[in-house]
Amino acid sequence: MNCSRVLLMTQPALIDELKSLVEPGKVLTDADSLETYGKDWTRQFAPAPSAIVFPKTAEQVQAIVRWANEHKIALVPSGGRTGLSAAAVAMNGEVVVSFDYMNQILELNVTDRTVRCQPGVVTKQLQNFADENGLYYPVDFASSGSSQIGGNIGTNAGGIKVIRYGMTRNWVSGLKVVTGKGDILELNKDLIKNATGYDLRQLFIGSEGTLGFVVEATMRLDREPNNLTCMVLGTPDFDSIMPVLHAFHGKLDLTAFEFFSDKGLAHILARGDVPEPFETKTPFYALLEFEASNEEIANQALATFEHCVEQGWVVDGVMSQSKQQLQNLWKLREYLSETISHYTPYKNDISVTVSKVPAFLNEIDAIVSEDYPDFEVVWYGHIGDGNLHLNILKPGDLPKEAFFARCATVNKKVFETVEKYNGSISAEHGVGLVKRDYLEYSRSPVEIEYMRAVKAVFDPNGIMNPGKIFAL
């Protein structure tokens, strides 16, 4: 049994100490709460935390971390729990620190185009706030309605707009953090230019709570996009998608370029609440978005579409004519992850440079087809930035444990291919527990040792989300 769990079970006074650090009722130990807050969207690990604590201030987080250091209690951060790498899973008696009550937008600076907020602010909440003030927060993904800013920072979340706007790290102007030692640090102080040595802010972005906890973030905002327009194009094969990307990228400033397979589309249409884009059936689909700020740009998009048809790269397509149609076309892509989640998919979130995508996907697809001829495979992803999502769906009559065991056997082949192409085993979902044992396929042993050394500086007692990113 884990040391943290033994301590908390055999010394109830420790729970009383923890309760004294936060407001009344903000420490939970009932079975339902432990189950709910001890997991994320992954289904491979059974949650088993000892307690859930809900701080409301940075000072309360600091007190919790210092208490955990004193008693050698492991802590796991919890945001919207929408992660797909088990970075927020507590399975060894840890205390879960939930940021649900640190959910306030604190200050808008229109001149600097920044907004200061707490880590529990939901992504959609920030997007709506920016919109209400004539601004735009561009980091977007399917879980924006429940994911939290702290979790986005912890995993350096990407999503559907990376081709234009980049990852979460591009939008973090400053951070306030509580380190694993219990110190509060103000990182970068919201500056655009700051050449004063190491940028510790960037170390915390993508660190999955292993160095400390974000307790406040200043996020950059942008101007509102003008008349966003979407096109969905059917292609005769996957190899046609890259010429389509090059053709449109050369003529338009794309805000997104996504793809999905016919199998993915079939699951979306089976929901019954999303209209089919067009009657023609094709094996792959590209979805692209751009600002049609004037008629000339819209005409250029149509001319490029016609060129792609003439070249045989596109079979059929549609362009949105209204905001409602824009939203409907985006549902074809954005609803995919949620829709196939009912099949307990085994997910791989992998990336290479954009130029290597066609050869890379063909090799991975061949591996999966050979090893899993009886499993349904659904491809989709952010092809404009080289990020592919491989989803293997569990047959209904196969137990979950047996399914994951079979899928794990092919990981070595998949990740060897990732390594061959100098790619990443985790493009945007983080490492957590799911990818931890495969980190060496993207990072050298020397790099990993440096990463361990960095963690030891910030978290000398090893209490901050232990076992995530690399094994203990």
N, C-alpha and C positions, 0 to 999 in steps of 0.2 A: 504494500500500500504506500502511496506517495507521502513524503514527509509532511507536506502542507496539510493533507487530509488527516493524518494521524494527530498532528498538533491541534487542529481545530475541533476534532471529535473528542479528544481526551482532555482538552483544556477549554471548557466553555467560556472561561474568563476572557480568552482571546477574542471571541465573538463580541463579548460585551465591550471590550476595548475598541474594536472596530466600529461598533454602533455609536460609541461616544465621539467618533471623528466626523460623523455626518449628521444630518437632520433625522429626527425620529421617523421610523418606518422605512428608512432608506438602506437597510440591510435585510436581504431575504435569504431564507434557507429552506423554503418549502420545495417539495419535489418538482412541482410544475415549473417554478421559476428556474430551478437548476437546469431542468431540461431545456427550457426556452432560451435562456441566456448563455448556455454552455456550448452552443453550436452555431454554425453558419449554414450556407446553402449546400455544403458538401454533405454526403451521407455515408461516408466511409468510416467515421469515428464516432463512438458513443460518448456523449457528453457526461462528465462526472465532476463538476466543480463542487466546492464545499460551501460557497456563499456568493451572493451577488451584492455588490455595494454600488450605490448611486450618488456620487459626489455632485455638488452644484457649483463649486468654486475651484479655482486653481489651488488655493490654500488647502482645501480639503483633499484634493488629489495628492498634494505634497505630503500631507499628514499620513495618508494611506500608504504611500510609498515608503516613508520613514518607518512606519509601523511594520510593514512587510520586511524591511531590511533588518529591523531589530529581532524579529522572530523567524527570519528565513522562510517567509511565506511567499510562494510564487503568485504572480499577478498576470492576468490575461485581459487585454482591452476588448471592449465590446461596443460596436457602433450599430449600424443597421443590420449587421450579421448577414449581409448579402454576398460575402466573399465566397470564392470557389477554390480556395487552396487550403482551407482549414486553419488559417492564421488566427482566427478568433475562436477556435475550438478549445475548450477547457476539459481535458479528459483525465487529469491526474490530481484531482483534489485542489486545484488552484482557486483563488478568489478572483472572480470576474469583476472588473471595473467597468461598469456601463456608463456611457456618457449621454444617456437619454435625457437627463435633466439639465445638461449643459448645452442648451439648444437655442440660445439667444443670438440674434444679429445685433451687434453692439453699436456699430458706427459706420456710416457711409461718408466717404470723402469724394465728392463729385470731381473736384479739381484733380486729384491723384487717380481717379477711377479705381478706388479700392474700397473694400468693405471688410470690417473687422468682425469676426464672429467666433462663437464657441464651437468646439469640435462636434457636438451633437446636432448641429444644424443639418437638416436633410438637403440633399443636393437640389431637389426640385424647389424647395423653399428658397434657396439662394438664387436659383434661376428666376423664380417669380419676383423676388425682391428686386433683382437687377432690372427685370422687364418693367416693373412698376415705376422705376426711376429712369427709364429711357436708356438703359444700359444692357449689357449682355454677358452672361457667364457661359462660356462655350463648352466646357467639359460635360459631356452628355453620354448616357448609356441607358440600357433597358431598366436598370434598377434605380434610376434617379429619384423615383418616388419614395424610396425607403433607405437608400444608402446615405451615410453621413459624411460630412466633410472630413472629419478626423480619420475615418476609414479610408476615404479617397486618398488622403495624404499618406497614410501608412502603407498603402499598396501602390502609390503613384498611378492611380487609375487613369485609363486612357479613354476608350469608347469610340464613338462614331465620327468625331470631328477632328481626329488627330492629324489627318492629312493637311489641314489648314491651321489648326490652333495648337497642336502639340498635346503633351501629357499634362497631368495635374501639376507637376513640378514647374511648368512654364507659367503657372498662374498663382504661385505662392510668393507673396511679396515679403512676408515676415511670419515668424512663429514665436509663440511662447510655449516652452516645454518644461515638463518636470522630468529630470533625468532619473536613471535607475538608482542614483545615489541620493535622490531626494532634493536636488538643487533645482531652482527655477532659473531658466535661461531665456533671455530675449534675443532672438536670432535674426539678424539683418536689419531690424528696425524699419522695415517697409521701404528700404532704399532701392532705387533703380540701379545706381552705381555705388559700389562699395568694395574697394580694393584694399581690404585690411586683413589679408591672410585667409585662412581656411573658412569656407562657407559651411558652417555646421548645420545651417538650415537644410541644405541639400542632403546631408547625411541622414537626417531624420525622415526625409521624404522617401518612401519605399522601405523603411526599416521595420515595418510591421509591429511596432511597439516593442522591439527588442532592445532599444537604447533608452527609451523613456516614453512618456505620453504627451501628445499635443494637447494643450489646454486652451489655446487661443490661436487663431490664424487670421492673417490679413491676406485676402484674396484679391487679385487684380481682376478688373472687369474690362470689357471692350465696348465699342459702339454696337448698336443694334444692326444686324444684317438687313439688307434691303431687298424685299420681295424674294425670299428663298423659293427656289423652284427645284423640283425633283423629277428625274427621269428613271424609269425602270426599263431595262433592255434585255431581251432574251437572246442568248448566244448559242451557237450550234455545238460548242465544246468549250472546255476551260481555257484552252490555248488562245481562244479569240478574245478573252477578257483583257489581257494585257495590251494588245494593240488598241482596244477601245479606250483603255485608261490613257495611253500615250496620246491618242487623237484628241480626246477632250481636255486633257491636262495642257496640251499645247495651245488650246484656243480659249479656255476658260479658267478662272480662278476657282477651283473646286473647293467646296467646304466639306465634302464627304465623297468617298467612293467605296462602296460595299459590294459584297457578292454573297449569293446563297445558291444552293443546289435545288433541283426540282423536288427532291425528297423533303427538303426543308419547307418548300412552298406547299407541298401536299399537306403537311401537318398544320400549317397556318390556315389553309382554306378549309380544312376539316373542322375548324372551330365554328365556322358558320357566321362569324361576325366581321370578316374581312373580305372585301370584294376582290375577285381575280383581276390582275392588271390588264390582261388581254387574252384572247382565246387561244392563240398559238402556244403550243407546248414546246419548251426547250429544256435541255439538261442543266443549264446554268443561267443565272440572272445577275446582271450588274445593276446596282442602284447608285446613282450619282446625284449630287446636289450642288447648286451654285446660286449666286445672287443674280437674278435677272433684273438688274436695276434700270434697264432701258430696253427698248424694242430691238436695238441692234444686237445686244447680247443674246436675247431669246432667239433671234434669227440665226445667229452664229451656232447656237446649240442645235437647232433643227438642221442646219447645213452639215454639221459634223455628224449628226445621226444619219443623214442620207448618205454621207461618204462611207460610214461604217457598214451600212446595208449594201452598198455597191461593192465593197471589198469582201463581203461574205462574213464579216465578223458579227453582225447583228441580224437576227431574223425578224424581230418585231419589237415594238417599244411603245411607250406612252410617256407624255410629259404633263405634269400637274398644271391645271388651269385655275386652281383656287387653293386657299389655305386648307380647306377640308380634304381636297384630293391629295394635297401634299402630305397631310397626316395619314390618310389611308394608305398611300404608297409606302410610307415609312413603317407602318405596322407590319408589312410583309417581312421586314428585317428585324425590327425591334421586338416583336412578339416571339421570335424564334426560341430564345433561351427559356423563357417562361413556359412556352407551349410544350417543348420536348422534355421539360423537367419532370413531367409525370411518368416518363419512361426510365427514370433513374439513369441518366446518361453518364458514361465515363468520358470526361472531358480532357482534351489537351489544348492548351493555349500557347501556341508556338509562333516564332517569327524568324524571318530572314530579311536581308535587304530586298527591296522591291524587285530588282532585276532578276533575282534568283527564284522568285515565287513559282513560276510555272514548272521548272525542273524539280524543285523541292516538293511541290504538292504531288506531282506525278509519282515520285519515289515513295512518299509516305502513303499515298493511296494504294500503290501496288503492295506494300507491306501489309496494310490493313485488310485488303481484299484477299490476300493469301492466307492470313492468320484467322480472319473472322468471316469466312464466306457465308455463315448463317446469321450474322448480325447486321442490322441496318446501320449504315454510316451516313451521318448528315454533316455536310461541310457548309460553313459560312464564315464570314470574317471581314476584317477591315483591310481589304486587299491593297488599298491605296497607301498603306504604311507597312505592308509586309506581314501583317498579323493574321494568322489562320486559326480558326476554331474547328478542331476535329471532335466530333461527338459520336460515340458508339452507344446505341440504344439497347437497353436490357430487354431481352425477351420476357414476356409476362410470366412464363412458367419456370424461369431460372432464378434460384435464390440469389439475393443481392451479394452475399459473400462469395459464392461461386462465380458470379459474373465479374466482380472486381478482381478476383484472383486470375481469371482468364485474361482480362484486359492487361493486368500488370505484367504478364509474361512477354508482351510485345513492346513494352516501354523501352527496353534496352535497344531494340532495333530502331524505334522511332527517334530516340534521343541520340543514338549514334549518327543518324542521318542529320539531325539538328546540328550536332558537333561538326560533321563533315562540311556543312554549309556555313559554319561560323555563326550560327543562329542562337536564339534564346529558347530555353525550355519553358519560360514563362514571360510572355510579352506584356501582360497587363494585369494578371490575376494574383501576382505575388508567388512566393515559395511556400510559406506555411509548413504544414506537415506533408501535404500531397506531393510536393516537388523536392522536398528537403534532401532525400537520398539520391537525387539526380543532379544536384547542383554542380557537380564536377564536369558535367557535359557543357556547361556554359561558362564556368569560372575555373581558373587554374588552381592547383593546390596552394600555390603561393598567395594568390588573391584571397582564397578562403582563409588562410592564416592571418592575413592582414585584417580581414573582416572580423575574425574572432578577437583580434587584439583591440580593434576599435570598440567592440561590445564590452570587453573587459574594462576599458577606461570609463565608460558611461554606466556600466552595470556590474561592478566588481563582485557582487554577491550572487549574480545570476538569477535574479528574481523576476526579470522583465520578460514575459512571454517565453519562458524557457522551452527549448526544443524546436522552436520555429526557425526557419531559414537554414540552420544547420543543427545537427544532433548535439546533445550535451556531451 
